[in-house]
Amino acid sequence: MVVEQARGELRAGRASAALRTLDAHDRDFSNGPLRYEAQVLRVDALAAAGERASAVTLARALLRERPNGASANRLRAFLASE
């Protein structure tokens, strides 16, 4: 699974590789069932890659889209740490 691959890359400290994997996921499965999970993971990868502003923008957009989503509390905690 592509999302699991990206998660593993991020855990291994390879944020850029995780972002590339998530880009491929977005191209291949733009409306797939794991879209939300992939986007939340992208927030983590962006932050790890030093792209904090992009991570914050995406986290806010995801919270607007799904304020009660499975990762909403995690996204709020990320934003509160900014």
C-alpha beads as a LAMMPS data file, in Angstrom:
LAMMPS data file: protein, C-alpha beads

82 atoms
81 bonds

1 atom types
1 bond types

-500.0 500.0 xlo xhi
-500.0 500.0 ylo yhi
-500.0 500.0 zlo zhi

Masses

1 110.0

Atoms # bond

1 1 1 0.000 0.000 0.000
2 1 1 1.382 3.377 -1.026
3 1 1 0.288 5.167 2.150
4 1 1 2.097 2.579 4.296
5 1 1 5.198 2.992 2.146
6 1 1 5.116 6.763 2.709
7 1 1 4.588 6.252 6.446
8 1 1 7.645 3.977 6.565
9 1 1 9.736 6.494 4.667
10 1 1 8.704 9.219 7.066
11 1 1 9.543 7.028 10.087
12 1 1 12.963 6.394 8.545
13 1 1 13.578 10.145 8.333
14 1 1 13.120 10.334 4.574
15 1 1 10.516 13.103 4.376
16 1 1 11.307 13.968 0.754
17 1 1 10.824 10.338 -0.292
18 1 1 7.541 10.232 1.616
19 1 1 6.354 13.345 -0.204
20 1 1 7.247 11.812 -3.580
21 1 1 5.356 8.650 -2.655
22 1 1 2.349 10.704 -1.571
23 1 1 2.529 12.656 -4.852
24 1 1 2.295 9.341 -6.708
25 1 1 -0.647 8.316 -4.520
26 1 1 -2.417 11.597 -5.317
27 1 1 -1.894 11.064 -9.040
28 1 1 -3.064 7.458 -9.014
29 1 1 -5.807 7.624 -6.369
30 1 1 -6.913 11.272 -6.220
31 1 1 -10.395 10.304 -5.034
32 1 1 -9.514 7.017 -3.396
33 1 1 -10.670 5.871 0.032
34 1 1 -7.299 6.693 1.634
35 1 1 -7.176 10.270 0.336
36 1 1 -7.807 11.845 3.750
37 1 1 -5.283 9.590 5.490
38 1 1 -2.703 10.380 2.808
39 1 1 -3.289 14.100 3.194
40 1 1 -2.884 13.927 6.979
41 1 1 0.359 12.032 6.453
42 1 1 1.399 14.749 3.984
43 1 1 1.064 17.301 6.814
44 1 1 3.591 15.284 8.818
45 1 1 5.910 14.880 5.850
46 1 1 5.794 18.568 4.974
47 1 1 6.581 19.519 8.554
48 1 1 9.446 17.012 8.673
49 1 1 10.803 18.400 5.402
50 1 1 10.887 21.897 6.894
51 1 1 7.905 23.116 4.905
52 1 1 5.977 24.278 7.983
53 1 1 3.894 26.919 6.212
54 1 1 2.638 24.363 3.685
55 1 1 1.941 21.880 6.476
56 1 1 -0.088 24.462 8.402
57 1 1 -2.060 25.461 5.302
58 1 1 -2.915 21.841 4.528
59 1 1 -3.803 21.035 8.150
60 1 1 -6.219 23.971 8.240
61 1 1 -7.800 22.910 4.941
62 1 1 -8.252 19.338 6.186
63 1 1 -9.912 20.576 9.373
64 1 1 -12.297 22.726 7.330
65 1 1 -13.094 19.720 5.148
66 1 1 -13.541 17.246 8.028
67 1 1 -13.745 19.012 11.391
68 1 1 -14.674 15.720 13.062
69 1 1 -12.444 13.474 10.978
70 1 1 -10.452 10.624 12.461
71 1 1 -7.318 12.787 12.645
72 1 1 -8.951 16.099 13.550
73 1 1 -7.556 16.127 17.087
74 1 1 -4.085 15.325 15.819
75 1 1 -4.312 18.150 13.276
76 1 1 -5.505 20.563 15.958
77 1 1 -2.589 19.565 18.191
78 1 1 -0.182 20.165 15.293
79 1 1 -1.660 23.603 14.676
80 1 1 -1.573 24.466 18.393
81 1 1 2.159 23.720 18.415
82 1 1 2.757 26.389 15.772

Bonds

1 1 1 2
2 1 2 3
3 1 3 4
4 1 4 5
5 1 5 6
6 1 6 7
7 1 7 8
8 1 8 9
9 1 9 10
10 1 10 11
11 1 11 12
12 1 12 13
13 1 13 14
14 1 14 15
15 1 15 16
16 1 16 17
17 1 17 18
18 1 18 19
19 1 19 20
20 1 20 21
21 1 21 22
22 1 22 23
23 1 23 24
24 1 24 25
25 1 25 26
26 1 26 27
27 1 27 28
28 1 28 29
29 1 29 30
30 1 30 31
31 1 31 32
32 1 32 33
33 1 33 34
34 1 34 35
35 1 35 36
36 1 36 37
37 1 37 38
38 1 38 39
39 1 39 40
40 1 40 41
41 1 41 42
42 1 42 43
43 1 43 44
44 1 44 45
45 1 45 46
46 1 46 47
47 1 47 48
48 1 48 49
49 1 49 50
50 1 50 51
51 1 51 52
52 1 52 53
53 1 53 54
54 1 54 55
55 1 55 56
56 1 56 57
57 1 57 58
58 1 58 59
59 1 59 60
60 1 60 61
61 1 61 62
62 1 62 63
63 1 63 64
64 1 64 65
65 1 65 66
66 1 66 67
67 1 67 68
68 1 68 69
69 1 69 70
70 1 70 71
71 1 71 72
72 1 72 73
73 1 73 74
74 1 74 75
75 1 75 76
76 1 76 77
77 1 77 78
78 1 78 79
79 1 79 80
80 1 80 81
81 1 81 82
